[in-house]
Amino acid sequence: MENNETQIKNALIKKAIGYNTKETAEEYAISDGDEILSKKKISIKHFPPDVSAIKLFLLYYGEKSAEMLNELSDEDLETEKIRLLKSLKDEPTKEQNDLLKELKKT
């Protein structure tokens, strides 16, 4: 189980980079004295990156991140840059894929 510091750091990173979440709205109707589901709407809500979260992350973790980047060679940095650019262009995140699968089920 993650400790509190790790959970807080992960939540801060999520808010700093932005994320999508699934929202479900259900409406019920009464039929013959019973409640039955009459409408169900599933939507994906996007939360954009938060500047305050980015600032806070850099304040507490920026030095550690800078040290890690300084340890990488130019070749490693270029490889990582290419990998990140490719992932931003081509591949939806696992969370996005999961949400799309859920939407297709309904």
Summary of the structure (lengths in Angstrom):
residues: 106
radius of gyration: 20.5
end to end distance: 32.8
largest distance: 71.2
contacts: 210
relative contact order: 0.13
helix: 60%
strand: 25%
